[in-house]
Amino acid sequence: MIKASAKANLGIARDVDPSIRNTDVDRVMAQVGLDNLDISPAHKLSTGERQKLCLGRAILLQPNLVLLDEPIANLDPNATEQGEDLIRQCNRQGANVIFSSHQLAQVQRLAEHIIFLDKGEIKENGPVDPFLNQPQTPAEKRYLHQELLND
């Protein structure tokens, strides 16, 4: 975030794509539910509002790939639902979305494919449903049973 309003933070996307108009910025501000906070300083927004602002940049720029690290961590249920909807929207716009998450329910709601890492190594790689319902490795089984993976 730059030290400026929420709208100015979203508007910096014009530095990457000068064809983005003010009306596009206004549309995305409303789309992410921040139109009532457009003149608010971005650094004073809540964590969830800042995350929505960042997802708004991705929606505005329409990239081919969006990388997210725990994008919905530590948010209340309402902000989580809104954030997940924005992630789905990025995907509907044609972006490949790759995200990390420790929340199995979120993975189940959002992901189509999973890469399971244990001690820095890929242990599973494939569609989500078999991962959740037919675990293949001891690490995966322990993880799905919410056991600590420290041995």
Phi and psi in degrees as a GROMACS rama.xvg file:
@    title "Ramachandran Plot"
@    xaxis  label "Phi"
@    yaxis  label "Psi"
@TYPE xy
-92.2945  158.351  ILE-2
-76.4415  84.7301  LYS-3
-162.113  -176.952  ALA-4
-69.5175  164.885  SER-5
-59.6734  -43.0401  ALA-6
-64.3948  -40.0665  LYS-7
-64.4202  -36.8487  ALA-8
-64.1329  -40.0459  ASN-9
-70.1749  -37.5153  LEU-10
-66.6696  -16.1386  GLY-11
-66.3285  -10.7297  ILE-12
-60.6681  -23.8684  ALA-13
-64.9962  -22.3758  ARG-14
-64.9172  -29.6072  ASP-15
-88.294  -39.3431  VAL-16
-132.679  94.4661  ASP-17
-63.7533  -12.2195  PRO-18
-77.0479  -10.1396  SER-19
-69.4105  127.905  ILE-20
-100.576  165.296  ARG-21
-58.4393  -36.0843  ASN-22
-65.6982  -32.1263  THR-23
-66.1907  -43.1158  ASP-24
-62.4627  -45.1311  VAL-25
-61.4904  -41.3858  ASP-26
-61.8365  -44.7194  ARG-27
-71.5253  -35.4149  VAL-28
-56.5671  -43.6914  MET-29
-69.3026  -40.0895  ALA-30
-59.5851  -39.0688  GLN-31
-89.9497  1.83372  VAL-32
79.1619  27.3956  GLY-33
-118.435  11.4817  LEU-34
-61.7053  -26.916  ASP-35
-80.218  -5.2653  ASN-36
-116.848  18.6525  LEU-37
-59.2546  -33.1865  ASP-38
-96.9876  -0.057834  ILE-39
-70.2343  141.664  SER-40
-62.0235  129.993  PRO-41
-59.6828  -35.4623  ALA-42
-70.6547  -10.8809  HIS-43
-99.4829  0.340104  LYS-44
-72.4105  156.176  LEU-45
-68.581  167.555  SER-46
-57.6782  -45.5846  THR-47
-63.8123  -39.9521  GLY-48
-66.2247  -38.5639  GLU-49
-66.2992  -38.5678  ARG-50
-66.0077  -39.1847  GLN-51
-64.5172  -37.0651  LYS-52
-62.7042  -43.5728  LEU-53
-65.4554  -40.827  CYS-54
-65.5183  -33.0902  LEU-55
-60.9951  -38.3605  GLY-56
-60.4731  -42.6622  ARG-57
-63.8907  -41.0664  ALA-58
-63.4343  -41.9907  ILE-59
-66.7453  -40.5971  LEU-60
-82.9806  -18.8908  LEU-61
48.3535  58.372  GLN-62
-74.0865  167.16  PRO-63
-79.5736  -25.5612  ASN-64
-137.507  132.728  LEU-65
-123.611  121.709  VAL-66
-105.718  126.895  LEU-67
-129.98  130.635  LEU-68
-107.734  107.63  ASP-69
47.5989  58.3308  GLU-70
-66.2747  -21.6809  PRO-71
-120.05  17.105  ILE-72
-65.696  141.968  ALA-73
62.7226  30.9479  ASN-74
-108.665  154.011  LEU-75
-71.6922  164.543  ASP-76
-55.8824  -40.302  PRO-77
-65.2264  -46.2655  ASN-78
-66.2125  -34.4636  ALA-79
-61.9119  -47.2538  THR-80
-61.3869  -44.2251  GLU-81
-63.1789  -43.6528  GLN-82
-62.8589  -42.7621  GLY-83
-64.1318  -37.3954  GLU-84
-62.755  -39.1464  ASP-85
-67.3577  -36.2785  LEU-86
-64.7076  -43.271  ILE-87
-61.4717  -37.2623  ARG-88
-64.5294  -41.9843  GLN-89
-57.0581  -42.8986  CYS-90
-65.8958  -42.1157  ASN-91
-63.5727  -29.0681  ARG-92
-76.4015  -3.02992  GLN-93
105.254  1.51175  GLY-94
-79.0904  140.587  ALA-95
-82.0094  123.374  ASN-96
-108.289  122.937  VAL-97
-116.357  125.17  ILE-98
-137.222  150.946  PHE-99
-100.291  146.243  SER-100
-161.168  143.816  SER-101
-101.298  0.450111  HIS-102
-97.1652  105.767  GLN-103
-60.2651  -38.7402  LEU-104
-63.1355  -38.6019  ALA-105
-67.2333  -41.9845  GLN-106
-59.0995  -43.8282  VAL-107
-63.2725  -37.6805  GLN-108
-74.811  -34.0969  ARG-109
-108.228  -33.2117  LEU-110
-89.3831  150.836  ALA-111
-106.941  -28.4828  GLU-112
-135.656  145.536  HIS-113
-130.545  142.442  ILE-114
-120.573  115.068  ILE-115
-99.0193  120.862  PHE-116
-104.276  139.017  LEU-117
-138.32  120.17  ASP-118
55.3726  40.4241  LYS-119
77.7927  5.02868  GLY-120
-117.009  143.694  GLU-121
-73.745  118.955  ILE-122
-102.692  -28.8585  LYS-123
-141.838  148.159  GLU-124
-155.307  110.858  ASN-125
169.008  -168.429  GLY-126
-61.1775  151.076  PRO-127
-65.294  -44.3323  VAL-128
-57.0352  -50.0594  ASP-129
-62.7546  -36.3558  PRO-130
-58.4286  -46.6888  PHE-131
-75.4247  -30.7056  LEU-132
-107.129  -15.9532  ASN-133
-139.417  66.4563  GLN-134
-60.1947  140.823  PRO-135
-104.067  -27.8249  GLN-136
-114.872  155.297  THR-137
-58.7804  -39.075  PRO-138
-62.4161  -42.7909  ALA-139
-64.1865  -42.9923  GLU-140
-61.6236  -43.5368  LYS-141
-64.5958  -41.349  ARG-142
-62.5385  -46.141  TYR-143
-65.653  -25.3458  LEU-144
-92.0346  10.3302  HIS-145
58.7801  37.2402  GLN-146
-92.5834  152.572  GLU-147
-67.4741  143.31  LEU-148
-110.382  55.373  LEU-149
-105.215  5.28495  ASN-150
